[in-house]
Amino acid sequence: MRNLKLDPFVVNAGWLPVYDLSSMNLVNCGHIRTAVSLLEQVIQIREQTLAEDHPSRLDSQHELARVYQANGQVKEAVSLLQQVVQIKEQTLAEDHPSRLASQHELARAYQANRQVKEAVSLLEQVVQIREQTLTEDYPDRLALQHVLAGAYQANGQVKEAVSLLEQVVQIDKQTLAEDYPSRLDSQHELARAYQANGQVKEAVSLLEKVVQIQEQTLAKDHPSRLDSQYKLAIILWYLDRHHAALQMMKHVVEVRRKVLDSSHPARTNSEDCLSYFKGRTNDISRRRGEERK
């Protein structure tokens, strides 16, 4: 953008595709709030100049909804995606990739908004279509199965989640490098499912590998790295590895305070966990002191 002499924060209507790409790069680098601001400006211009069913307008709205969710604005994400999906269901075939992608994203937003039954129902429809049209190692099919497994887990269908994720992770191992983001995401999700299924040792072993790789390949403020560290800290705590859990959660809170708004769910959740860890650590230390007397 500098080479084009464009303002990175104020959108020039003549260069909207450049700002679309810039927003994606910002998200990949963890600069979520800046990406939201850029995309809101892009969409404001496109809503004034394009019909509501124009692909470019719908694509920008889809992307903004995805970034809204990453920024903790889940209700805004759901509302925007419902509009996008409604239009695409009226204008595109049921197996059209763009329609399926927006339904996929809406299901993710439903889950984040605790509308779990709606998420499972929509995802099962989309996965069924993808399984008829894509090979088992196709990235879009695997990504959908990954998200469906997460919805199963949130809906209490833990065994279904474990079974589906084990399939995904096995295929990922055969086709992707060990530091490939989607492979790490699936392993992360499988670790969560293992924990929910009472397979805690398997969960820790898998998540420690994920965190080790992410610490070597992602910036310390990258959302995926922080989320894995957050989940690992919680599991370590309940395995009585209190010191390691406390130190990791301190790190997560320190970084999230620098990059997230004070009301962001990821920040408040990690702050609440850290407060709990500190309180319980003090209780344990006090009890041990009393026992020595």
TALIN-V546832 format. One record per pair of residues at least 6 apart in sequence whose C-alpha atoms are under 6 Angstrom apart, sorted by sequence separation. I is the first residue (numbers start at 0). J is the second residue. If there is no record, write none. Layout:
# TALIN-V546832
I_J / I_J
This chain:
# TALIN-V546832
68_76 / 110_118 / 152_160 / 194_202 / 236_244 / 25_34 / 67_76 / 109_118 / 151_160 / 193_202 / 235_244 / 45_56 / 87_98 / 129_140 / 171_182 / 213_224 / 255_266 / 22_34 / 64_76 / 106_118 / 148_160 / 190_202 / 232_244 / 232_247 / 190_206 / 232_248 / 84_101 / 252_269 / 252_270 / 187_206 / 38_63 / 80_105 / 122_147 / 164_189 / 248_273 / 183_209 / 225_251 / 77_108 / 119_150 / 161_192 / 29_221 / 71_263
